[in-house]
Amino acid sequence: MLMAGADSTQHDAHLLAYLQSGQSGIIGRSRQVTAVTKAGERIAVDLRVVAFALAGVQLFIGTMRDVRERVERELRLEAAKRQLAERNLQLRAILRSVSEGICLFDRHHRLITSNDRFLQLFGLGDDRIRRGTSFRDVIEFRLPAIPGAAAEDADCRTLLLDLARRQSSGTVKLTLAGGVILRIMLAPLPDGRLVMTVTDISDEERAAEQLRRALASERAASQAAIRGHVRVTAPRPATTLTCPPLIVHSSLSLLPTS
């Protein structure tokens, strides 16, 4: 087994430098080089060279260890890291483009990632929420359990924490100051992770309320119109007819009997 190409030339140069100065960057250290087998196959090996003197003669012993499996594992790991980095970039691009706020928590309910829209809707800054923040802390940052907190906030906080504890899906609607209405949805994943989405539904709720009022107004107008066209008539009293007495004149006579 021989070293290939530049590794062979550099190896000889390192040995010569050591013989001339007693110093070398490779003596006593392992380094990965490319070796060539008898069959001409190039493989990765770890090479370690040790120097020693015997009877006044400087000698070197070199050992090689086949590291092909380790190199293949490292290459696969690097490829997996690149794929993961690409997927993370794609995920961040998707998270930035959606109108909903999104949070992803691991199976221990620690924050993995969130988008800027979530921070905006929840009124949080980068200094209040970061990777590793617990689900409880995220909820309590937005819905603090302090004296004087709105009852709706406290109910929402309790419900969300209970849903997360039971790994259950659920939806909570929260009205903030200024009339902003948020829909908060929790969805557990099969692997134990938890997704929370926050959507501003203020416009939808206002439109629905306007529609309800319009329908109620139309219904009231229809009922008023119906009442205006229906007349209720009281029953008439019974009428008694008086007829003059009937007078019958008869000109019939009795026939004599025999």
Rosetta blueprint (number, residue, H / E / L):
1 M L
2 L E
3 M E
4 A L
5 G H
6 A H
7 D H
8 S H
9 T H
10 Q H
11 H H
12 D H
13 A H
14 H H
15 L H
16 L H
17 A H
18 Y H
19 L H
20 Q H
21 S H
22 G L
23 Q L
24 S L
25 G L
26 I L
27 I E
28 G L
29 R L
30 S E
31 R E
32 Q E
33 V E
34 T E
35 A E
36 V E
37 T L
38 K L
39 A L
40 G L
41 E L
42 R E
43 I E
44 A E
45 V E
46 D E
47 L E
48 R E
49 V E
50 V E
51 A E
52 F E
53 A E
54 L E
55 A L
56 G L
57 V E
58 Q E
59 L E
60 F E
61 I E
62 G E
63 T E
64 M E
65 R E
66 D E
67 V L
68 R H
69 E H
70 R H
71 V H
72 E H
73 R H
74 E H
75 L H
76 R H
77 L H
78 E H
79 A H
80 A H
81 K H
82 R H
83 Q H
84 L H
85 A H
86 E H
87 R H
88 N H
89 L H
90 Q H
91 L H
92 R H
93 A H
94 I H
95 L H
96 R H
97 S H
98 V L
99 S L
100 E L
101 G E
102 I E
103 C E
104 L E
105 F E
106 D L
107 R L
108 H L
109 H L
110 R E
111 L E
112 I E
113 T E
114 S E
115 N L
116 D H
117 R H
118 F H
119 L H
120 Q H
121 L H
122 F H
123 G L
124 L L
125 G L
126 D L
127 D L
128 R L
129 I L
130 R L
131 R L
132 G L
133 T L
134 S E
135 F H
136 R H
137 D H
138 V H
139 I H
140 E H
141 F H
142 R H
143 L L
144 P L
145 A L
146 I L
147 P L
148 G L
149 A L
150 A L
151 A H
152 E H
153 D H
154 A H
155 D H
156 C H
157 R H
158 T H
159 L H
160 L H
161 L H
162 D H
163 L H
164 A H
165 R H
166 R L
167 Q L
168 S L
169 S L
170 G E
171 T E
172 V E
173 K E
174 L E
175 T E
176 L L
177 A L
178 G L
179 G L
180 V L
181 I E
182 L E
183 R E
184 I E
185 M E
186 L E
187 A E
188 P E
189 L L
190 P L
191 D L
192 G L
193 R L
194 L E
195 V E
196 M E
197 T E
198 V E
199 T E
200 D E
201 I L
202 S H
203 D H
204 E H
205 E H
206 R H
207 A H
208 A H
209 E H
210 Q H
211 L H
212 R H
213 R H
214 A H
215 L H
216 A H
217 S H
218 E H
219 R H
220 A H
221 A H
222 S H
223 Q H
224 A H
225 A H
226 I H
227 R H
228 G H
229 H H
230 V L
231 R L
232 V L
233 T L
234 A L
235 P L
236 R L
237 P L
238 A L
239 T L
240 T L
241 L L
242 T L
243 C L
244 P L
245 P L
246 L L
247 I L
248 V L
249 H L
250 S L
251 S L
252 L L
253 S L
254 L L
255 L L
256 P L
257 T L
258 S L
